[in-house]
Amino acid sequence: MIDLFDFWIYILVGLVCGFIDSALGMGYGVSATAIFVSFGIAPAIASASVHTAEGFVDVVSGVSHWKLGNLERGLFYRLVIPGVVGAVLGALFLSWVSLKFAKPFVSFVLLAMGTLILFRFLRKQILMQKKIPKQFVPLLGFVAAFIDVSGGGGWGPIVTPVFILRGSEPRKAVGTVEITEPVISFTAMIVFGLTLGFESFLWPIVMPVMLGGFVLTPIAAWVSKKVPKRILGVLVGSWLIFLNAKTFLESIGTIF
């Protein structure tokens, strides 16, 4: 059990992570997992717990985006079906890999995600104007889901920028990510539950993080449609780089 103070801290974590994720189409998994890993929680347990909370929060976010018309139609199944395969393999990989190597791996992935987010929002313009072919979308779904589940985050940071690069409206890129993400999160939750045991999930933490995420998600979906997101994106990317650079270097030190 956690005390009342910690309960409200995790509510706040859920509020922030849920708002960032729904507004930017990225950030819930990488933000929450980075916090949990920095607390010393095993990466597989952290990823399992985060994806459990994220799945339920993203249902609310996805419905909100769907009602607002923030959806790139025609790409759902192309993205989700290979994404499920990638999520299963990512969960199995993280469940079986040694904790000694799992923590630096996850920290490195989160560091890379922070760099990607920062780069994405520091750009003044998108250089690639030519659309990426639809045939590329299934590979994108597989790779993004594997990295998302094995690294604790990455579905949004990978898929959202690529969709924008291929010509999607930013709001529709964000909405499509939010609508598809619950499928990936619930797949990860089931595989982690079968391999690690559902009782190993951090339920006292999952519940307040999930409750916090519910509150601001619908508002963030509206923000995604109305408000420029560059400053928030830069702050999120910078924070992830700062937090995970330290964790990554400390983890490498324990190996050598």
C-alpha beads as a LAMMPS data file, in Angstrom:
LAMMPS data file: protein, C-alpha beads

256 atoms
255 bonds

1 atom types
1 bond types

-500.0 500.0 xlo xhi
-500.0 500.0 ylo yhi
-500.0 500.0 zlo zhi

Masses

1 110.0

Atoms # bond

1 1 1 0.000 0.000 0.000
2 1 1 1.031 3.628 -0.467
3 1 1 0.384 6.504 1.905
4 1 1 -1.936 9.425 1.126
5 1 1 0.899 11.753 0.101
6 1 1 2.275 9.243 -2.434
7 1 1 -1.253 8.597 -3.695
8 1 1 -1.662 12.271 -4.630
9 1 1 1.836 12.339 -6.140
10 1 1 0.827 9.510 -8.482
11 1 1 -2.469 11.257 -9.232
12 1 1 -0.370 14.252 -10.301
13 1 1 1.862 11.980 -12.426
14 1 1 -1.259 10.662 -14.141
15 1 1 -2.615 14.173 -14.723
16 1 1 0.604 15.354 -16.346
17 1 1 1.296 12.209 -18.373
18 1 1 -2.308 11.906 -19.572
19 1 1 -2.457 15.541 -20.655
20 1 1 0.890 15.378 -22.478
21 1 1 -0.022 12.141 -24.243
22 1 1 -3.440 13.239 -25.456
23 1 1 -2.267 16.703 -26.488
24 1 1 0.908 15.611 -28.270
25 1 1 0.062 12.063 -29.347
26 1 1 3.098 10.912 -27.380
27 1 1 4.607 10.988 -23.934
28 1 1 2.497 8.914 -21.512
29 1 1 4.583 5.756 -21.621
30 1 1 7.978 7.437 -21.841
31 1 1 7.123 9.928 -19.091
32 1 1 5.596 7.491 -16.604
33 1 1 8.129 4.713 -17.252
34 1 1 11.013 7.149 -16.843
35 1 1 9.622 8.168 -13.443
36 1 1 9.150 4.562 -12.280
37 1 1 12.559 3.353 -13.495
38 1 1 14.219 6.338 -11.804
39 1 1 12.531 5.161 -8.575
40 1 1 14.372 1.833 -8.934
41 1 1 11.422 -0.221 -10.218
42 1 1 12.353 -3.133 -12.513
43 1 1 11.836 -2.140 -16.188
44 1 1 9.497 -5.049 -17.019
45 1 1 7.284 -4.300 -13.992
46 1 1 7.360 -0.572 -14.789
47 1 1 6.403 -1.148 -18.434
48 1 1 3.671 -3.628 -17.486
49 1 1 2.163 -1.255 -14.933
50 1 1 2.394 1.809 -17.186
51 1 1 0.793 0.033 -20.140
52 1 1 -2.046 -1.177 -17.918
53 1 1 -2.847 2.371 -16.809
54 1 1 -2.180 3.770 -20.284
55 1 1 -4.582 1.341 -21.948
56 1 1 -7.563 2.560 -19.917
57 1 1 -6.570 6.223 -20.174
58 1 1 -6.110 5.960 -23.942
59 1 1 -9.621 4.554 -24.354
60 1 1 -10.924 7.877 -23.015
61 1 1 -8.427 9.807 -25.130
62 1 1 -9.217 7.789 -28.258
63 1 1 -12.968 8.300 -27.918
64 1 1 -12.423 12.037 -27.398
65 1 1 -10.284 12.306 -30.535
66 1 1 -12.715 10.160 -32.539
67 1 1 -15.644 12.419 -31.605
68 1 1 -13.608 15.470 -32.666
69 1 1 -12.780 13.891 -36.025
70 1 1 -9.047 13.655 -35.278
71 1 1 -8.553 10.426 -37.255
72 1 1 -6.560 9.351 -40.317
73 1 1 -9.034 6.895 -41.807
74 1 1 -7.935 3.835 -43.733
75 1 1 -4.755 3.178 -41.738
76 1 1 -6.157 1.619 -38.550
77 1 1 -5.739 -2.067 -39.438
78 1 1 -2.510 -1.493 -41.382
79 1 1 -1.049 -0.030 -38.213
80 1 1 -2.654 -2.089 -35.450
81 1 1 -2.319 -5.705 -36.675
82 1 1 1.497 -5.671 -37.062
83 1 1 1.577 -3.486 -33.946
84 1 1 0.032 -6.304 -31.901
85 1 1 2.758 -8.672 -33.113
86 1 1 5.455 -6.147 -32.202
87 1 1 3.889 -5.602 -28.771
88 1 1 3.883 -9.347 -27.996
89 1 1 7.535 -9.736 -28.996
90 1 1 8.526 -6.579 -27.092
91 1 1 6.858 -7.803 -23.894
92 1 1 8.470 -11.242 -24.192
93 1 1 11.864 -9.660 -24.796
94 1 1 11.657 -7.408 -21.741
95 1 1 10.267 -10.224 -19.559
96 1 1 13.144 -12.559 -20.391
97 1 1 16.117 -10.194 -20.558
98 1 1 18.310 -9.888 -17.450
99 1 1 17.517 -6.940 -15.152
100 1 1 21.200 -5.980 -15.333
101 1 1 20.827 -5.269 -19.040
102 1 1 17.151 -4.294 -19.067
103 1 1 17.577 -1.029 -17.168
104 1 1 20.260 0.497 -19.463
105 1 1 18.330 -0.731 -22.508
106 1 1 15.105 0.923 -21.361
107 1 1 16.938 4.078 -20.303
108 1 1 18.644 4.264 -23.696
109 1 1 15.323 3.824 -25.544
110 1 1 13.686 6.519 -23.417
111 1 1 16.689 8.795 -23.964
112 1 1 16.326 8.253 -27.704
113 1 1 12.606 8.964 -27.490
114 1 1 13.289 12.199 -25.642
115 1 1 15.769 13.210 -28.333
116 1 1 13.224 12.373 -31.045
117 1 1 10.505 14.421 -29.328
118 1 1 12.867 17.367 -28.822
119 1 1 14.059 17.239 -32.436
120 1 1 10.476 16.968 -33.667
121 1 1 9.335 20.108 -31.836
122 1 1 12.459 22.197 -32.400
123 1 1 12.087 21.942 -36.167
124 1 1 10.716 25.127 -37.681
125 1 1 9.415 23.254 -40.687
126 1 1 9.032 19.711 -41.933
127 1 1 11.684 19.056 -44.550
128 1 1 10.143 15.927 -46.058
129 1 1 7.097 16.843 -48.144
130 1 1 6.799 13.631 -50.137
131 1 1 4.301 11.189 -48.693
132 1 1 5.565 7.917 -47.224
133 1 1 3.775 5.050 -49.038
134 1 1 1.027 3.145 -47.244
135 1 1 3.017 -0.068 -47.684
136 1 1 5.430 1.292 -45.077
137 1 1 2.734 1.634 -42.404
138 1 1 2.668 -2.064 -41.260
139 1 1 6.453 -2.050 -40.706
140 1 1 6.065 1.207 -38.813
141 1 1 3.411 -0.370 -36.586
142 1 1 5.562 -3.416 -35.820
143 1 1 8.734 -1.469 -34.986
144 1 1 6.930 1.225 -32.991
145 1 1 5.031 -1.340 -30.892
146 1 1 8.155 -3.411 -30.166
147 1 1 10.083 -0.338 -29.014
148 1 1 7.050 0.984 -27.114
149 1 1 6.569 -2.164 -25.036
150 1 1 10.212 -3.191 -24.575
151 1 1 11.325 0.371 -23.836
152 1 1 8.311 1.547 -21.847
153 1 1 7.219 4.045 -24.501
154 1 1 7.586 4.914 -28.156
155 1 1 4.329 4.315 -30.014
156 1 1 3.487 8.011 -30.090
157 1 1 7.010 9.440 -30.452
158 1 1 7.618 7.192 -33.471
159 1 1 4.227 7.010 -35.191
160 1 1 3.082 10.625 -34.724
161 1 1 6.086 12.311 -36.417
162 1 1 6.100 9.760 -39.259
163 1 1 2.393 10.322 -39.939
164 1 1 2.995 14.070 -40.030
165 1 1 5.916 13.545 -42.393
166 1 1 3.732 11.463 -44.688
167 1 1 1.312 14.355 -45.030
168 1 1 -1.273 13.805 -42.290
169 1 1 -2.725 16.813 -40.495
170 1 1 -1.039 17.056 -37.060
171 1 1 -4.367 16.735 -35.204
172 1 1 -5.273 13.621 -37.218
173 1 1 -1.833 12.115 -36.668
174 1 1 -2.223 12.632 -32.906
175 1 1 -5.789 11.299 -32.928
176 1 1 -4.901 8.185 -34.927
177 1 1 -2.128 7.368 -32.468
178 1 1 -4.472 7.830 -29.503
179 1 1 -7.204 5.678 -31.068
180 1 1 -4.833 2.797 -31.904
181 1 1 -2.712 2.902 -28.761
182 1 1 -5.149 1.125 -26.395
183 1 1 -4.866 -2.021 -28.537
184 1 1 -1.080 -2.013 -28.147
185 1 1 -1.244 -1.257 -24.419
186 1 1 -3.772 -3.992 -23.641
187 1 1 -1.755 -6.499 -25.694
188 1 1 1.306 -5.645 -23.611
189 1 1 -0.711 -5.902 -20.392
190 1 1 -1.938 -9.414 -21.252
191 1 1 1.495 -10.725 -22.285
192 1 1 3.203 -9.222 -19.230
193 1 1 0.451 -10.655 -17.044
194 1 1 0.960 -14.145 -18.470
195 1 1 4.751 -14.016 -18.190
196 1 1 5.290 -12.023 -14.983
197 1 1 1.956 -12.618 -13.242
198 1 1 -0.729 -9.971 -12.891
199 1 1 -0.050 -9.906 -9.154
200 1 1 3.408 -8.435 -9.851
201 1 1 1.897 -5.282 -11.374
202 1 1 2.169 -2.159 -9.239
203 1 1 -1.573 -1.889 -8.658
204 1 1 -1.337 0.690 -5.820
205 1 1 0.495 2.929 -8.303
206 1 1 -1.478 1.963 -11.419
207 1 1 -4.811 3.073 -9.962
208 1 1 -3.934 6.692 -9.024
209 1 1 -1.901 7.165 -12.226
210 1 1 -4.881 5.906 -14.207
211 1 1 -7.354 8.100 -12.306
212 1 1 -5.167 11.150 -12.847
213 1 1 -4.945 10.396 -16.543
214 1 1 -8.723 10.324 -16.927
215 1 1 -9.231 13.894 -15.723
216 1 1 -7.424 16.028 -18.299
217 1 1 -7.431 13.666 -21.312
218 1 1 -10.637 15.015 -22.944
219 1 1 -9.422 18.589 -22.414
220 1 1 -6.041 17.709 -23.928
221 1 1 -7.761 16.266 -27.019
222 1 1 -9.415 19.668 -27.524
223 1 1 -6.066 21.397 -26.892
224 1 1 -4.520 19.184 -29.577
225 1 1 -7.014 20.592 -32.059
226 1 1 -6.741 24.244 -31.038
227 1 1 -3.382 25.120 -29.473
228 1 1 0.220 25.013 -30.855
229 1 1 2.208 22.346 -29.038
230 1 1 5.865 23.254 -29.729
231 1 1 6.788 24.610 -26.278
232 1 1 5.224 21.681 -24.420
233 1 1 6.901 19.220 -26.793
234 1 1 10.320 20.828 -26.268
235 1 1 9.883 20.713 -22.489
236 1 1 8.851 17.035 -22.536
237 1 1 11.760 16.049 -24.775
238 1 1 14.278 18.007 -22.684
239 1 1 12.985 16.513 -19.440
240 1 1 13.220 12.952 -20.764
241 1 1 16.766 13.531 -21.991
242 1 1 17.837 14.952 -18.634
243 1 1 16.246 12.202 -16.543
244 1 1 17.248 9.232 -18.691
245 1 1 20.786 10.386 -19.478
246 1 1 21.498 10.172 -15.745
247 1 1 19.755 6.795 -15.355
248 1 1 21.476 5.389 -18.453
249 1 1 24.956 6.430 -17.300
250 1 1 24.347 5.016 -13.812
251 1 1 23.097 1.729 -15.306
252 1 1 26.113 1.418 -17.605
253 1 1 28.320 1.975 -14.565
254 1 1 26.735 -0.986 -12.745
255 1 1 27.439 -3.279 -15.726
256 1 1 31.103 -2.346 -16.018

Bonds

1 1 1 2
2 1 2 3
3 1 3 4
4 1 4 5
5 1 5 6
6 1 6 7
7 1 7 8
8 1 8 9
9 1 9 10
10 1 10 11
11 1 11 12
12 1 12 13
13 1 13 14
14 1 14 15
15 1 15 16
16 1 16 17
17 1 17 18
18 1 18 19
19 1 19 20
20 1 20 21
21 1 21 22
22 1 22 23
23 1 23 24
24 1 24 25
25 1 25 26
26 1 26 27
27 1 27 28
28 1 28 29
29 1 29 30
30 1 30 31
31 1 31 32
32 1 32 33
33 1 33 34
34 1 34 35
35 1 35 36
36 1 36 37
37 1 37 38
38 1 38 39
39 1 39 40
40 1 40 41
41 1 41 42
42 1 42 43
43 1 43 44
44 1 44 45
45 1 45 46
46 1 46 47
47 1 47 48
48 1 48 49
49 1 49 50
50 1 50 51
51 1 51 52
52 1 52 53
53 1 53 54
54 1 54 55
55 1 55 56
56 1 56 57
57 1 57 58
58 1 58 59
59 1 59 60
60 1 60 61
61 1 61 62
62 1 62 63
63 1 63 64
64 1 64 65
65 1 65 66
66 1 66 67
67 1 67 68
68 1 68 69
69 1 69 70
70 1 70 71
71 1 71 72
72 1 72 73
73 1 73 74
74 1 74 75
75 1 75 76
76 1 76 77
77 1 77 78
78 1 78 79
79 1 79 80
80 1 80 81
81 1 81 82
82 1 82 83
83 1 83 84
84 1 84 85
85 1 85 86
86 1 86 87
87 1 87 88
88 1 88 89
89 1 89 90
90 1 90 91
91 1 91 92
92 1 92 93
93 1 93 94
94 1 94 95
95 1 95 96
96 1 96 97
97 1 97 98
98 1 98 99
99 1 99 100
100 1 100 101
101 1 101 102
102 1 102 103
103 1 103 104
104 1 104 105
105 1 105 106
106 1 106 107
107 1 107 108
108 1 108 109
109 1 109 110
110 1 110 111
111 1 111 112
112 1 112 113
113 1 113 114
114 1 114 115
115 1 115 116
116 1 116 117
117 1 117 118
118 1 118 119
119 1 119 120
120 1 120 121
121 1 121 122
122 1 122 123
123 1 123 124
124 1 124 125
125 1 125 126
126 1 126 127
127 1 127 128
128 1 128 129
129 1 129 130
130 1 130 131
131 1 131 132
132 1 132 133
133 1 133 134
134 1 134 135
135 1 135 136
136 1 136 137
137 1 137 138
138 1 138 139
139 1 139 140
140 1 140 141
141 1 141 142
142 1 142 143
143 1 143 144
144 1 144 145
145 1 145 146
146 1 146 147
147 1 147 148
148 1 148 149
149 1 149 150
150 1 150 151
151 1 151 152
152 1 152 153
153 1 153 154
154 1 154 155
155 1 155 156
156 1 156 157
157 1 157 158
158 1 158 159
159 1 159 160
160 1 160 161
161 1 161 162
162 1 162 163
163 1 163 164
164 1 164 165
165 1 165 166
166 1 166 167
167 1 167 168
168 1 168 169
169 1 169 170
170 1 170 171
171 1 171 172
172 1 172 173
173 1 173 174
174 1 174 175
175 1 175 176
176 1 176 177
177 1 177 178
178 1 178 179
179 1 179 180
180 1 180 181
181 1 181 182
182 1 182 183
183 1 183 184
184 1 184 185
185 1 185 186
186 1 186 187
187 1 187 188
188 1 188 189
189 1 189 190
190 1 190 191
191 1 191 192
192 1 192 193
193 1 193 194
194 1 194 195
195 1 195 196
196 1 196 197
197 1 197 198
198 1 198 199
199 1 199 200
200 1 200 201
201 1 201 202
202 1 202 203
203 1 203 204
204 1 204 205
205 1 205 206
206 1 206 207
207 1 207 208
208 1 208 209
209 1 209 210
210 1 210 211
211 1 211 212
212 1 212 213
213 1 213 214
214 1 214 215
215 1 215 216
216 1 216 217
217 1 217 218
218 1 218 219
219 1 219 220
220 1 220 221
221 1 221 222
222 1 222 223
223 1 223 224
224 1 224 225
225 1 225 226
226 1 226 227
227 1 227 228
228 1 228 229
229 1 229 230
230 1 230 231
231 1 231 232
232 1 232 233
233 1 233 234
234 1 234 235
235 1 235 236
236 1 236 237
237 1 237 238
238 1 238 239
239 1 239 240
240 1 240 241
241 1 241 242
242 1 242 243
243 1 243 244
244 1 244 245
245 1 245 246
246 1 246 247
247 1 247 248
248 1 248 249
249 1 249 250
250 1 250 251
251 1 251 252
252 1 252 253
253 1 253 254
254 1 254 255
255 1 255 256
